[in-house]
Amino acid sequence: MTFNRVPAIFATFLLLFLLQESLLNKIDFFIGGFSLYLAFFMAWIMQDERNSAVATGFIAGFIADLSPTLEAPFGLWTFILTAMSYVMATNVRAALDAELSPVVMSAVTVIGSSIALFSFVICGAILGQEVGSTSYVIQEIFGNALWTLLLSPLYVPIAIGVYRATLTARNR
């Protein structure tokens, strides 16, 4: 990743974070909630190269840790999103076609965001964070997966477009 992309990536994820915290968290979604921030991040990472993906995961995780409603240890989202970006960019991206179809992007985004949420709950529990009942956690993860799948025709093209807009002429 070139240094010129860092401000654009930081601004993009900061804007998404503010949208998530100020608007989407106030909406009462049926069966769980929806994290546009996490879904957009997964769609973004599927486009990135390995080194850029890890740096983007660190930036997005750092911004996610700034949430005022988060009761987890600081740095947990940074760890989860950095690890997820590495796994997605090295293993998952390499196993898929070079041209990702919308169906594949939607499926990978749903599975990736569900794994990230599950990892967050498990790591948070290991670090001493209070976790709800098993049925509540499953309902929240399932609800997020459902809304991520249903809303993927809206955010996946936007994520791909914004990703391409942040590329420098040399990277295109």
N, C-alpha and C positions, 0 to 999 in steps of 0.2 A: 504494500500500500504506500502510495506517495503521501508525503506530508501535507500536500495541498488538499487531499480528500478529508483529512481529519476534521476541520471545522464544519464542512458540509455534513458529514456523518453525525457529528456531535449535535449540530443544529436540528437535523432531521429527527433524531431520537429524542432530543429534548422537547421538540414540538409535539411528538407523539405522546411522550410522557405527560405533558401538560394537558393534552386532549383526553388522555385516559383518566388522569386524576380529577380533572375539573368537570368532565361531562359524562364519560362512559361509566365511571364508578357510581354515578348517581342514578343510573337507569336500573330498574329492577327486572333483570332478565329471568325468564321462566326457566326453571331447573338450572341453578347455578348462575355463573356470570360469564362475561366475555372479556378477554384481555386482548384488545387490538394491538397493544404494544408487543406482547409476546408473539402473536400471530404474524405481525408485520416483520418482526425480527427473524422468525423462522423462514419466511418467504425471501427476505433479504439475504440471509446466509446461504441459501441454496444457489444464489447467483455468484457468490464470492469465491475467490481463490483461498487456499488454506491460510496463508499469512494474513491476508486482509480480513478473513473471517474471524480469526482469533482476536485481532485488534478491535474489530467491530463488536465482538462479543464482550470484550472488556469494557469498551465505552458504553454499550447498552446496559450491561450489568451494573456499572457504576451509577448510571443515571437512575436505574430502577431501585437501587439501594437508597436513593434520596427520598423515597416516598414517606410522607409524614404519617401515614396510617400503618406502615410496616412495623411489626413487632418482632421481627427476626434480627439476628445479629447482623451488623453492618458488614458487607462484603459477601454475604451468602448469595445474593443474586449475581454478583460479579463472578463468583466461582462457578455457579450453575450455568450462566450464559456463556462464559468463556469455554467451559468444558463441552457444552452442547454445540457451540460453534465449531470447535475442533473436530468433534465426532461427525457432525453433519458435513463439514467440508472435506474431510479425509475419507470417511467410510461410505456415507450415504451418497454423496455427490458422485463419487467414483463408481458406485454400483449402478447409477442411473444413466440414462441417455444424455448426450450432450445437449440436446434440445428438450427441455422439460415441457411436457404437455400440461395443460391446466388441471387435469385430473390428478396427475402425479404430484404437481405442486400442492394441490389441496390436501391430498392424502399425507404427504410428507409434513406439511404444516400442522395438520391435526395431530399426527402421531408425535411429532417433535415437541409441540407445545404441551401435550399430555405428559410426555416423559419428563419435560422440564418441571412441570408442576409437581409431579410425583417425586422427583428428585429433591425439589425444594422442601416438600413436606418431610421426607425421610431425613435429609441433612439437618433440617430445622429441629426435628425431634431428637436427633443425636446430640445436637448442641444445646438442648434443654428448652426449646421453644414449646409452648403448649400447643397441642394438636387436638382438633376436634375428634368426634367419634369416627369410626371407620366408615359408617354409612354416609356421614356428612362429607367426608373427604372424597369418597367415591362419587357422590352426587355432584360436588363442585367440579371435579375433574371431568366427569361425563358431560355436565352442562357446558363447560368451557369447550370441550371437543365438539359438541353438537353445534354451538354457535360459531365456532371457528370454521366448521365445515359449511354451514349454511351461508355465512357471510364471505366465504372465500372468493366468490366471483367479484366482489367489490374491492377487497384490499390487495389481492395478489397482483392484478394488473398495475395498481398504483405503486406497490412495492417495487415491481420490476422497472417501471418508468422512473421512479425516483432514484433507484440504484443506478440506472444507466445515465441519469442526469448528473450524478456525482462523479462519474468516471472522467478522468482527464483524457485529452485527445490521444495521448500515447497508449492508454489502456484500452481504448475502444478498438 
